[in-house]
Amino acid sequence: MKIRIIALFLILLYLISSAELPKFKDAGLINAAGTPIKYWCPAPWVGDWNGDGKKDLIIGVFIKNSPNVFLYLNIGTNSAPEFAAKQNLKAGGQDIYLHSG
């Protein structure tokens, strides 16, 4: 049993040490209606908000005394998304606010 564990450990160690490390490219900024989406400390969520099968973007940010949950509808495709101008996300007709603290 000990020999199997040691052998498995050595194989795993070999695979980890010989594996190529992932290489990330600079993804850049995401645009909405031609303008970069830039917020300090955003909380993004991606999912099909309106049921059209395309992944939309919702971003919550901490902006005091102002609506701070925004919806960006995908007007492109899932493989090449394009986002429309931001909308304040609403619930019951009222703007949604994130409160800190």
N, C-alpha and C positions, 0 to 999 in steps of 0.2 A: 504494500500500500504506500509506504514512504517513497519507494523508488518511483512509483507512478506520479505522485505529487511533485517530486523533484523534477522528473522528466517533463511533466506538463509545465512547470514553472520555467524550465530552461527553454522550452519551445516558445512559450509566451514571451519570454525575455528576448529571444532571437527575433520574433515577429515584430515586436515593438521597436527594437533597435534598428531593424533593417527597413522598417516602413518609412516611406517618404512623408515628411511633415506636410500638412495642408498649407496651401498658399492662397492667401486671400488677396483680392484686388480691391482697390479703392472703389467702393460702390457709388460714391458721389451722393448728391442730394436727390430726393424725390420731388418732382414738380407737380403742381396742381394749377391748371389753367395758365401754364407757362411760367409760374412763379415758384421758386424753391420753397418747400415746406421746412421752416426752421423754428424750433421751439427749444427753450431751455428745459431739460429734464422731462421729455415727453413720456407718456405711457400709451404706446400704440396697441391697436388690436386690428387684425386683418380677418375679414370674413364677409360672407354674402349678406349684407344688411337688408337689401331691398328685394331679395328673392329672384334676381335676374340671372343667377348662375355665375356672376363675376365677383371677384374678391374686392371688396371695398375697404377703405381705411378709416378707422376711428382713432382719434388722438385726444387724450385727456392731458391737460397741462394745468399747472398751478398759476393762475392769474387772479389776483385778488379782486373781488367785487365785479366780476365780469363773467359772462358765459365762457366756459373753458373746456367743453367737450365738443369736438368738431368732427363732422362727417365729410369725407371726401369720397364721392361716388366714382366708381371705375366706369369710364365711358369708353375704354379700350377693350382689351381682352385679358384673360388671365395670363397668357404668355407674354403679352406686351401691354401692361396696364397703362392707362392714361387717366389721371384723376381730374374731376371737375373742381371748380372753385369751392372753397370750404363753406359749409353750412353749420350753423349752430345746431347741435343735436338737441331734440326736444322730447319731452315726455308729458303727455296730457296737455300739449300746446304750450308748455313752459320750457324755457331754456334749462339745460342741465348744468349744474355747478358741481365741481369737486371741491370739497373743503379740506384743508390741511389741519393737522393737529390731532 
